[in-house]
């Protein structure tokens, strides 16, 4: 059964798309939740950065599935799992759209402070190009949610 990774910057729409996919019967995992994340130790190439708990991710991706799986997240070690996904979809939006979304969202407090918004802007410039290079597909999330999710489902069928 299909497994896809939805990746992108804060405010790109990962959580919103994940919720809609769950509504449509997909198995979904939001790796922003604490049980999926740990801080890399000093032996890591990224000491102190948020990374996926590798054992958890391997268990998730090894488990049999009765429905398609969508995993959402953006972490330094996600590349270790690239070959485990049938598609890696970068969800993208212009910086001003993402900043507006994080200011207004009620499900996640990250992005409301000026320093967090500055970090999002830096990541949009520095990190998003790396995500784009590693992605098999890109979907702009400035259209309707239905259109974005329909495109995710189309990619998952390929």
N, C-alpha and C positions, 0 to 999 in steps of 0.2 A: 504494500500500500504506500502511496506517495507521502513523502516528507519534504516540506519546504521550510526555508528560513526566510523570515521577513526581517530585514535589517534597515537601518537608517538613523538619522539624527533625532534628537528629542523634538517632538512636535511634528514629525513627518507623517504620523498616523498609524504607527504599528499597533498600538493598543486598540484603537478604534476598528481597524481591519480585523484584528484577532477576535474581538467580540462578535463581529458580524459573521465571521467564519464559524465560530462556536454555535451561533444561532442557526446556521445552515447545516449543522451536524458534524462539523470537523472536530477532531481532538485538537486542543490548543494548549500551548504552554507559554506563559509570559515570563521570560527569564529575568525580568527586573525584580521579581519577588525574591526575598532573602534566601529561600531554600535552594535557589539555583546559583547564587553568587557568593564568591569569597574574595578576599583580598590576596593578591599574589604575594608570596613571601620574598625575602631578600635574595633567594637563589634564582628567582624568575627573571626573565628579560624585562619584566614590567613590575618591579617591586612596588607594592602598595596600591596597584590598580585593580579595579573590579574585573574579575574573570569568571567564567563558568566553572562550576564544580565538575571536573572532568568525569568522575565516576557517575555522577547523576546523569550527565548528558549521554554517556555511553549506555547506561541502563535504559534511558528513555528511547534512544534510537535503535537499540537492540530488541526492544519489546515488540511482540506481535501487535498488529493494529487491525482493527475492524473498520476504521474510517481514516481518511487522510489526516495527516498531522501537520499543523502549522506551529512553528516555534518563532517567537519574536524576541529580538534582542540585538544589542550591539556591544560587544566586548572584545578585548584584545586577543583572546585565544579562540575566537570563533573559527578562524581559518583551519584549526586542527580538525574541524568536523566538516569541512567543505565537501569532502567526498561522500559524506553520509546523507547529504540532502540531494533530492532530485532536482531542485531548483533553489537558487539563492536570489531573492528578489529585493532589490534596493527600492524602498519607498522614499520618494524625494519630493521636496517642495521648495519654493524660494525662501530665503532666510526670513524675510518680513512675514511671510505666512506662518512659518514655524514659530517665530517669536510671539506672534499674536495668539496662536493656539496655546502655547505654554502659559501665557499670561491668563488665559480664560479658563483653562481646564480645571476641573474640580477633583479629578481622580488621582492626581500626582502633584505634589507641591513643587517639584523641581522646575526651575525656570522662571520663578517669579522675581527673584532678586536680580539686581543689576549685574552682580558678579556671575551668577549662573547664566544670564542671557549673554554676557560677554564670552563665557566658556562655550556656549552653543554656537556663537558666531565664529569663534576660533576653530571649533570642530567642523563646522560647515565648510570652512576653507581648507583645513588640513586633513581631516579624517574622511569626509564624504568622498573625495576622489579615490581614496584607497578602497572604500567599500564598493564604489562604482567599478573599479578594475576587477574586483573579485566576484562581482555579481554576474549571474547568468542572464538576468533580466532587470529592467528598471521600470517602475510605474510612478508617474507623477500623480500625487494625491490631491491635486487642486480641483479635480473633477468631482462628480458625485460619488458617494460611498458605494452605491450600487455598481457604478461603472468600474471603480477600482477593484472591488471584490470579484466582479465578473471576470476581469482580466487575470486576477490571481487564480481563479478557478480554471480559466482557459489554459494558463501556463501549467497548472498542475495536471491537466489531462494530456499534455504533450508527451 
